[in-house]
Amino acid sequence: MSAADLGARLLQEVKVEGLDEFLQTLRSGYETQRPRAESKYTGQATIDGILNAFIRPEPYYPHSIFTLATATVATSDQHRVGRSNQAPALELVGAFPCSGKKQLLYYLVAQLLLPLEHENVVLRGRGSAVVLLDLGNTFSLLRLKHVMIGYVCSCIDDRSGPLSIENIGALMRASFEHLHVFRPQSSLSLLGTLSNLQSYLFDTSSHVSANRALGAIVVNDVDAFLWQARLEDAEDEILANNAAPKSGSLTSQFRELVAQLRQLQSIFSCLVIATSSALSSLTYSRVDGLHVPILQSHMPAAWKAFVTARLIVKRGTVQKFQYGMSVEEAAKEAQQRQEAVEKSAFSARLDWSESEAWREDTRNTIKAMGVNTDLIFKVAADSVDLNVDD
């Protein structure tokens, strides 16, 4: 055999791998040496337990944005990195006005932004970057800051020692640098923002989050443009004499929204968190021996199929004034009743309206969790406290 033939034969036996394949192989090899663990998407045990019941992925270790950008350039398939990690989508639905869904969202975003620890104070944060799409322009960065400071102060104990105001301020500035806020004004603007999000994040010279993983894409008020799209559909039907609506219709827009979010999840292995408001009445039913809440969604089918789990958020009820009470008697109890309202807790419970489509293993896991799928929290002027009893 000539030297040329031997060289050609050896070359055929060489396996070429991209950086993404090497990272996947390295991660798989590491996984075989350690027990199977559940993924921590938010750092909040109840919510992560619910999401893991639906997804049950292999434990994933999110790559930093810089690593993903490098791997994307190095390979021909730009969507391969992270695709093996199926990431979930969580929807927080307000059952009534002032339900507390925004307060819960502040807490989750704070958990995603804050580091694991700071100056010997254990924060149990995710230390990730967050992309916020504020469609209704209702997300308050000032309120987020107050919630973050309140959470940090609650983590300080005798072992960690105190943190100075300057130290906490530096932590807030360092965390907020990794919150990327966009405020689209229309459905087309939203889709355009999502289509350019990958290039923005991969342009590591435009932000300081290159060394962090993308923890979540947050869509605040995902139904903000819903009625505008439905109005456009109705106008199209009238103008076209009840013909099929054009491609910019409600269904098409939400299909494109879901497609873009799925594509970004396949690249960044990130959680999607969305908030919306309910239109139908909250009801309760007995399912598999459990007393569960049911809230029918008004969102398009494409969105409902995309969401992994919906949490119904509502405020605890306070006893109403007794029937036949006089105005004078009501005025005497007004102050006490207001104090009771302020002290009442909020709850976030898993919506069972789509439970018939759940897998059997998911249903069994949720049943086994029982009341552990109920999240109780309280809201104060400077904090959101999830460590409370019902």
Contacts in CASP RR format, 6 or more apart in sequence:
PFRMAT RR
TARGET T0000
AUTHOR 0000-0000-0000
METHOD contacts of the structure
MODEL  1
MSAADLGARLLQEVKVEGLDEFLQTLRSGYETQRPRAESKYTGQATIDGI
LNAFIRPEPYYPHSIFTLATATVATSDQHRVGRSNQAPALELVGAFPCSG
KKQLLYYLVAQLLLPLEHENVVLRGRGSAVVLLDLGNTFSLLRLKHVMIG
YVCSCIDDRSGPLSIENIGALMRASFEHLHVFRPQSSLSLLGTLSNLQSY
LFDTSSHVSANRALGAIVVNDVDAFLWQARLEDAEDEILANNAAPKSGSL
TSQFRELVAQLRQLQSIFSCLVIATSSALSSLTYSRVDGLHVPILQSHMP
AAWKAFVTARLIVKRGTVQKFQYGMSVEEAAKEAQQRQEAVEKSAFSARL
DWSESEAWREDTRNTIKAMGVNTDLIFKVAADSVDLNVDD
1 9 0 8 1.000
17 25 0 8 1.000
18 71 0 8 1.000
18 74 0 8 1.000
18 75 0 8 1.000
19 70 0 8 1.000
19 71 0 8 1.000
19 74 0 8 1.000
19 75 0 8 1.000
20 71 0 8 1.000
20 74 0 8 1.000
20 75 0 8 1.000
20 77 0 8 1.000
20 80 0 8 1.000
20 81 0 8 1.000
20 82 0 8 1.000
21 75 0 8 1.000
21 80 0 8 1.000
23 63 0 8 1.000
23 67 0 8 1.000
23 71 0 8 1.000
23 81 0 8 1.000
24 81 0 8 1.000
24 82 0 8 1.000
24 84 0 8 1.000
27 61 0 8 1.000
31 58 0 8 1.000
31 59 0 8 1.000
36 58 0 8 1.000
36 59 0 8 1.000
37 59 0 8 1.000
38 48 0 8 1.000
38 49 0 8 1.000
38 52 0 8 1.000
38 59 0 8 1.000
39 48 0 8 1.000
39 51 0 8 1.000
39 52 0 8 1.000
39 55 0 8 1.000
39 57 0 8 1.000
39 59 0 8 1.000
39 60 0 8 1.000
40 48 0 8 1.000
40 126 0 8 1.000
41 47 0 8 1.000
41 48 0 8 1.000
41 51 0 8 1.000
41 87 0 8 1.000
41 88 0 8 1.000
41 90 0 8 1.000
41 216 0 8 1.000
41 271 0 8 1.000
42 48 0 8 1.000
42 51 0 8 1.000
42 90 0 8 1.000
42 108 0 8 1.000
42 111 0 8 1.000
42 112 0 8 1.000
42 126 0 8 1.000
42 216 0 8 1.000
42 271 0 8 1.000
42 273 0 8 1.000
43 111 0 8 1.000
43 124 0 8 1.000
43 125 0 8 1.000
43 126 0 8 1.000
44 107 0 8 1.000
44 108 0 8 1.000
44 111 0 8 1.000
44 375 0 8 1.000
44 386 0 8 1.000
46 372 0 8 1.000
46 373 0 8 1.000
46 374 0 8 1.000
46 375 0 8 1.000
47 90 0 8 1.000
47 108 0 8 1.000
47 311 0 8 1.000
47 375 0 8 1.000
49 369 0 8 1.000
50 309 0 8 1.000
50 311 0 8 1.000
50 350 0 8 1.000
50 366 0 8 1.000
50 369 0 8 1.000
50 373 0 8 1.000
51 88 0 8 1.000
51 90 0 8 1.000
51 271 0 8 1.000
51 308 0 8 1.000
51 309 0 8 1.000
53 362 0 8 1.000
53 365 0 8 1.000
53 366 0 8 1.000
53 369 0 8 1.000
54 88 0 8 1.000
54 308 0 8 1.000
54 309 0 8 1.000
54 358 0 8 1.000
54 362 0 8 1.000
55 86 0 8 1.000
55 87 0 8 1.000
55 88 0 8 1.000
55 308 0 8 1.000
56 361 0 8 1.000
56 362 0 8 1.000
57 85 0 8 1.000
57 86 0 8 1.000
57 87 0 8 1.000
58 84 0 8 1.000
58 85 0 8 1.000
60 82 0 8 1.000
60 85 0 8 1.000
60 269 0 8 1.000
62 85 0 8 1.000
62 128 0 8 1.000
62 213 0 8 1.000
62 214 0 8 1.000
62 215 0 8 1.000
62 268 0 8 1.000
62 269 0 8 1.000
62 270 0 8 1.000
63 71 0 8 1.000
63 81 0 8 1.000
63 82 0 8 1.000
63 213 0 8 1.000
63 269 0 8 1.000
64 210 0 8 1.000
64 211 0 8 1.000
64 212 0 8 1.000
64 213 0 8 1.000
65 129 0 8 1.000
65 201 0 8 1.000
65 202 0 8 1.000
65 204 0 8 1.000
65 209 0 8 1.000
65 210 0 8 1.000
65 211 0 8 1.000
65 212 0 8 1.000
65 213 0 8 1.000
65 214 0 8 1.000
65 268 0 8 1.000
66 204 0 8 1.000
66 210 0 8 1.000
66 211 0 8 1.000
68 81 0 8 1.000
68 202 0 8 1.000
68 267 0 8 1.000
68 268 0 8 1.000
69 201 0 8 1.000
69 202 0 8 1.000
69 204 0 8 1.000
69 210 0 8 1.000
71 81 0 8 1.000
72 78 0 8 1.000
72 81 0 8 1.000
72 202 0 8 1.000
72 267 0 8 1.000
75 81 0 8 1.000
78 267 0 8 1.000
79 263 0 8 1.000
79 266 0 8 1.000
79 267 0 8 1.000
81 267 0 8 1.000
82 266 0 8 1.000
82 267 0 8 1.000
82 268 0 8 1.000
82 269 0 8 1.000
83 266 0 8 1.000
85 269 0 8 1.000
87 265 0 8 1.000
87 269 0 8 1.000
87 270 0 8 1.000
87 271 0 8 1.000
87 272 0 8 1.000
88 271 0 8 1.000
88 272 0 8 1.000
88 308 0 8 1.000
88 309 0 8 1.000
89 261 0 8 1.000
89 265 0 8 1.000
89 271 0 8 1.000
89 272 0 8 1.000
89 273 0 8 1.000
89 274 0 8 1.000
89 306 0 8 1.000
89 307 0 8 1.000
89 308 0 8 1.000
90 271 0 8 1.000
90 272 0 8 1.000
90 273 0 8 1.000
90 274 0 8 1.000
90 307 0 8 1.000
90 308 0 8 1.000
90 309 0 8 1.000
90 310 0 8 1.000
90 311 0 8 1.000
91 222 0 8 1.000
91 273 0 8 1.000
91 274 0 8 1.000
91 275 0 8 1.000
91 276 0 8 1.000
91 307 0 8 1.000
91 309 0 8 1.000
91 310 0 8 1.000
91 311 0 8 1.000
92 101 0 8 1.000
92 104 0 8 1.000
92 105 0 8 1.000
92 273 0 8 1.000
92 274 0 8 1.000
92 275 0 8 1.000
92 276 0 8 1.000
92 310 0 8 1.000
92 311 0 8 1.000
92 313 0 8 1.000
92 348 0 8 1.000
93 101 0 8 1.000
93 275 0 8 1.000
93 276 0 8 1.000
93 277 0 8 1.000
93 278 0 8 1.000
93 295 0 8 1.000
93 297 0 8 1.000
93 310 0 8 1.000
93 311 0 8 1.000
93 312 0 8 1.000
93 313 0 8 1.000
93 351 0 8 1.000
94 100 0 8 1.000
94 101 0 8 1.000
94 275 0 8 1.000
94 276 0 8 1.000
94 277 0 8 1.000
94 278 0 8 1.000
94 312 0 8 1.000
94 313 0 8 1.000
94 314 0 8 1.000
95 278 0 8 1.000
95 282 0 8 1.000
95 295 0 8 1.000
95 312 0 8 1.000
95 313 0 8 1.000
95 314 0 8 1.000
96 278 0 8 1.000
96 282 0 8 1.000
96 314 0 8 1.000
96 315 0 8 1.000
97 277 0 8 1.000
98 315 0 8 1.000
99 313 0 8 1.000
99 314 0 8 1.000
99 315 0 8 1.000
99 346 0 8 1.000
100 313 0 8 1.000
100 314 0 8 1.000
100 315 0 8 1.000
100 346 0 8 1.000
100 379 0 8 1.000
101 275 0 8 1.000
101 313 0 8 1.000
101 348 0 8 1.000
102 138 0 8 1.000
102 139 0 8 1.000
102 220 0 8 1.000
102 275 0 8 1.000
103 147 0 8 1.000
103 346 0 8 1.000
103 377 0 8 1.000
103 379 0 8 1.000
103 384 0 8 1.000
104 311 0 8 1.000
104 313 0 8 1.000
104 346 0 8 1.000
104 348 0 8 1.000
104 375 0 8 1.000
104 377 0 8 1.000
104 384 0 8 1.000
105 139 0 8 1.000
105 218 0 8 1.000
105 220 0 8 1.000
105 273 0 8 1.000
105 275 0 8 1.000
106 143 0 8 1.000
106 144 0 8 1.000
106 147 0 8 1.000
106 384 0 8 1.000
107 147 0 8 1.000
107 151 0 8 1.000
107 377 0 8 1.000
107 384 0 8 1.000
107 386 0 8 1.000
108 216 0 8 1.000
108 273 0 8 1.000
109 130 0 8 1.000
109 132 0 8 1.000
109 144 0 8 1.000
109 179 0 8 1.000
109 216 0 8 1.000
109 218 0 8 1.000
110 144 0 8 1.000
110 147 0 8 1.000
110 148 0 8 1.000
110 151 0 8 1.000
111 124 0 8 1.000
111 125 0 8 1.000
111 126 0 8 1.000
111 151 0 8 1.000
112 125 0 8 1.000
112 126 0 8 1.000
112 127 0 8 1.000
112 128 0 8 1.000
112 130 0 8 1.000
112 215 0 8 1.000
112 216 0 8 1.000
113 125 0 8 1.000
113 126 0 8 1.000
113 127 0 8 1.000
113 128 0 8 1.000
113 130 0 8 1.000
113 148 0 8 1.000
113 175 0 8 1.000
113 176 0 8 1.000
113 178 0 8 1.000
113 179 0 8 1.000
114 123 0 8 1.000
114 125 0 8 1.000
114 126 0 8 1.000
114 127 0 8 1.000
114 148 0 8 1.000
114 151 0 8 1.000
114 152 0 8 1.000
114 171 0 8 1.000
114 175 0 8 1.000
115 123 0 8 1.000
115 125 0 8 1.000
115 127 0 8 1.000
115 175 0 8 1.000
116 122 0 8 1.000
116 123 0 8 1.000
116 124 0 8 1.000
116 125 0 8 1.000
116 126 0 8 1.000
116 127 0 8 1.000
117 123 0 8 1.000
118 152 0 8 1.000
118 163 0 8 1.000
118 167 0 8 1.000
118 171 0 8 1.000
119 160 0 8 1.000
119 163 0 8 1.000
119 167 0 8 1.000
120 159 0 8 1.000
120 160 0 8 1.000
120 161 0 8 1.000
121 152 0 8 1.000
121 155 0 8 1.000
121 156 0 8 1.000
121 160 0 8 1.000
121 161 0 8 1.000
121 163 0 8 1.000
122 155 0 8 1.000
122 160 0 8 1.000
123 151 0 8 1.000
123 152 0 8 1.000
123 155 0 8 1.000
124 155 0 8 1.000
126 215 0 8 1.000
127 178 0 8 1.000
127 212 0 8 1.000
128 178 0 8 1.000
128 212 0 8 1.000
128 213 0 8 1.000
128 214 0 8 1.000
128 215 0 8 1.000
128 216 0 8 1.000
129 178 0 8 1.000
129 179 0 8 1.000
129 180 0 8 1.000
129 201 0 8 1.000
129 209 0 8 1.000
129 212 0 8 1.000
129 213 0 8 1.000
129 214 0 8 1.000
129 215 0 8 1.000
130 178 0 8 1.000
130 179 0 8 1.000
130 180 0 8 1.000
130 214 0 8 1.000
130 215 0 8 1.000
130 216 0 8 1.000
130 217 0 8 1.000
130 218 0 8 1.000
131 180 0 8 1.000
131 182 0 8 1.000
131 197 0 8 1.000
131 201 0 8 1.000
131 214 0 8 1.000
131 216 0 8 1.000
131 217 0 8 1.000
131 218 0 8 1.000
132 139 0 8 1.000
132 179 0 8 1.000
132 180 0 8 1.000
132 181 0 8 1.000
132 182 0 8 1.000
132 218 0 8 1.000
132 220 0 8 1.000
133 182 0 8 1.000
133 183 0 8 1.000
133 184 0 8 1.000
133 190 0 8 1.000
133 193 0 8 1.000
133 194 0 8 1.000
133 217 0 8 1.000
133 218 0 8 1.000
133 219 0 8 1.000
133 220 0 8 1.000
134 181 0 8 1.000
134 182 0 8 1.000
134 183 0 8 1.000
134 220 0 8 1.000
134 221 0 8 1.000
135 183 0 8 1.000
135 184 0 8 1.000
135 190 0 8 1.000
135 219 0 8 1.000
135 220 0 8 1.000
135 221 0 8 1.000
135 222 0 8 1.000
135 224 0 8 1.000
135 225 0 8 1.000
136 183 0 8 1.000
136 220 0 8 1.000
136 221 0 8 1.000
136 224 0 8 1.000
137 183 0 8 1.000
138 220 0 8 1.000
138 221 0 8 1.000
139 181 0 8 1.000
139 220 0 8 1.000
141 176 0 8 1.000
141 179 0 8 1.000
141 181 0 8 1.000
144 179 0 8 1.000
145 172 0 8 1.000
145 176 0 8 1.000
146 381 0 8 1.000
146 382 0 8 1.000
146 383 0 8 1.000
147 382 0 8 1.000
147 383 0 8 1.000
147 384 0 8 1.000
148 172 0 8 1.000
148 175 0 8 1.000
149 168 0 8 1.000
149 172 0 8 1.000
149 382 0 8 1.000
150 382 0 8 1.000
150 383 0 8 1.000
151 383 0 8 1.000
151 384 0 8 1.000
152 163 0 8 1.000
152 168 0 8 1.000
152 171 0 8 1.000
153 163 0 8 1.000
153 168 0 8 1.000
153 383 0 8 1.000
154 383 0 8 1.000
154 385 0 8 1.000
156 162 0 8 1.000
156 163 0 8 1.000
163 171 0 8 1.000
177 207 0 8 1.000
177 208 0 8 1.000
177 209 0 8 1.000
178 208 0 8 1.000
178 209 0 8 1.000
178 212 0 8 1.000
180 200 0 8 1.000
180 201 0 8 1.000
180 207 0 8 1.000
180 209 0 8 1.000
182 193 0 8 1.000
184 190 0 8 1.000
184 192 0 8 1.000
184 193 0 8 1.000
186 225 0 8 1.000
186 228 0 8 1.000
187 225 0 8 1.000
187 228 0 8 1.000
187 229 0 8 1.000
187 253 0 8 1.000
187 257 0 8 1.000
190 225 0 8 1.000
190 257 0 8 1.000
191 253 0 8 1.000
191 256 0 8 1.000
191 257 0 8 1.000
191 260 0 8 1.000
194 257 0 8 1.000
194 260 0 8 1.000
194 261 0 8 1.000
194 264 0 8 1.000
195 260 0 8 1.000
197 217 0 8 1.000
197 264 0 8 1.000
198 264 0 8 1.000
198 267 0 8 1.000
200 206 0 8 1.000
200 207 0 8 1.000
201 207 0 8 1.000
201 209 0 8 1.000
201 214 0 8 1.000
201 268 0 8 1.000
204 210 0 8 1.000
213 268 0 8 1.000
213 269 0 8 1.000
213 270 0 8 1.000
214 268 0 8 1.000
214 270 0 8 1.000
215 268 0 8 1.000
215 270 0 8 1.000
215 271 0 8 1.000
216 270 0 8 1.000
216 271 0 8 1.000
216 272 0 8 1.000
216 273 0 8 1.000
217 261 0 8 1.000
217 264 0 8 1.000
217 265 0 8 1.000
217 270 0 8 1.000
217 271 0 8 1.000
217 272 0 8 1.000
217 273 0 8 1.000
218 272 0 8 1.000
218 273 0 8 1.000
218 274 0 8 1.000
219 272 0 8 1.000
219 273 0 8 1.000
219 274 0 8 1.000
219 275 0 8 1.000
220 274 0 8 1.000
220 275 0 8 1.000
221 275 0 8 1.000
221 276 0 8 1.000
221 277 0 8 1.000
222 274 0 8 1.000
222 275 0 8 1.000
222 276 0 8 1.000
222 299 0 8 1.000
222 303 0 8 1.000
223 276 0 8 1.000
223 277 0 8 1.000
223 298 0 8 1.000
223 299 0 8 1.000
225 253 0 8 1.000
226 250 0 8 1.000
226 298 0 8 1.000
226 299 0 8 1.000
229 248 0 8 1.000
229 249 0 8 1.000
229 250 0 8 1.000
229 253 0 8 1.000
230 250 0 8 1.000
232 245 0 8 1.000
232 248 0 8 1.000
232 249 0 8 1.000
232 250 0 8 1.000
233 245 0 8 1.000
233 249 0 8 1.000
233 250 0 8 1.000
236 243 0 8 1.000
236 245 0 8 1.000
236 246 0 8 1.000
236 249 0 8 1.000
237 243 0 8 1.000
237 245 0 8 1.000
250 300 0 8 1.000
251 300 0 8 1.000
251 301 0 8 1.000
251 302 0 8 1.000
254 299 0 8 1.000
254 300 0 8 1.000
254 302 0 8 1.000
254 303 0 8 1.000
255 302 0 8 1.000
257 302 0 8 1.000
257 303 0 8 1.000
258 302 0 8 1.000
258 303 0 8 1.000
258 305 0 8 1.000
258 306 0 8 1.000
261 272 0 8 1.000
261 306 0 8 1.000
262 306 0 8 1.000
264 270 0 8 1.000
265 272 0 8 1.000
274 307 0 8 1.000
276 299 0 8 1.000
278 295 0 8 1.000
278 297 0 8 1.000
278 298 0 8 1.000
278 312 0 8 1.000
279 298 0 8 1.000
280 295 0 8 1.000
280 296 0 8 1.000
280 298 0 8 1.000
282 293 0 8 1.000
282 294 0 8 1.000
282 295 0 8 1.000
282 312 0 8 1.000
282 314 0 8 1.000
283 293 0 8 1.000
283 294 0 8 1.000
283 295 0 8 1.000
284 291 0 8 1.000
284 292 0 8 1.000
284 293 0 8 1.000
284 294 0 8 1.000
285 291 0 8 1.000
285 292 0 8 1.000
285 294 0 8 1.000
285 352 0 8 1.000
286 292 0 8 1.000
287 352 0 8 1.000
287 355 0 8 1.000
288 363 0 8 1.000
288 367 0 8 1.000
290 367 0 8 1.000
290 370 0 8 1.000
292 349 0 8 1.000
292 350 0 8 1.000
292 352 0 8 1.000
292 355 0 8 1.000
293 312 0 8 1.000
293 349 0 8 1.000
293 350 0 8 1.000
293 351 0 8 1.000
293 352 0 8 1.000
294 351 0 8 1.000
294 352 0 8 1.000
294 353 0 8 1.000
295 310 0 8 1.000
295 312 0 8 1.000
295 351 0 8 1.000
295 353 0 8 1.000
296 353 0 8 1.000
297 303 0 8 1.000
297 304 0 8 1.000
297 310 0 8 1.000
297 353 0 8 1.000
304 354 0 8 1.000
309 350 0 8 1.000
309 351 0 8 1.000
310 350 0 8 1.000
310 351 0 8 1.000
310 353 0 8 1.000
310 354 0 8 1.000
311 348 0 8 1.000
311 349 0 8 1.000
311 350 0 8 1.000
311 351 0 8 1.000
311 375 0 8 1.000
312 348 0 8 1.000
312 349 0 8 1.000
312 350 0 8 1.000
312 351 0 8 1.000
313 346 0 8 1.000
313 347 0 8 1.000
313 348 0 8 1.000
314 346 0 8 1.000
314 347 0 8 1.000
315 344 0 8 1.000
315 346 0 8 1.000
316 344 0 8 1.000
316 345 0 8 1.000
316 346 0 8 1.000
316 347 0 8 1.000
317 344 0 8 1.000
318 337 0 8 1.000
318 340 0 8 1.000
318 341 0 8 1.000
318 344 0 8 1.000
319 340 0 8 1.000
321 330 0 8 1.000
321 333 0 8 1.000
321 337 0 8 1.000
343 378 0 8 1.000
345 376 0 8 1.000
345 377 0 8 1.000
345 378 0 8 1.000
345 388 0 8 1.000
345 390 0 8 1.000
346 376 0 8 1.000
346 377 0 8 1.000
346 378 0 8 1.000
346 379 0 8 1.000
347 374 0 8 1.000
347 375 0 8 1.000
347 376 0 8 1.000
347 377 0 8 1.000
347 390 0 8 1.000
348 374 0 8 1.000
348 375 0 8 1.000
348 377 0 8 1.000
349 373 0 8 1.000
349 374 0 8 1.000
349 375 0 8 1.000
350 366 0 8 1.000
350 373 0 8 1.000
355 363 0 8 1.000
358 366 0 8 1.000
366 373 0 8 1.000
374 390 0 8 1.000
375 386 0 8 1.000
376 386 0 8 1.000
376 388 0 8 1.000
376 389 0 8 1.000
376 390 0 8 1.000
377 384 0 8 1.000
377 385 0 8 1.000
377 386 0 8 1.000
377 388 0 8 1.000
378 384 0 8 1.000
378 385 0 8 1.000
378 388 0 8 1.000
379 385 0 8 1.000
END
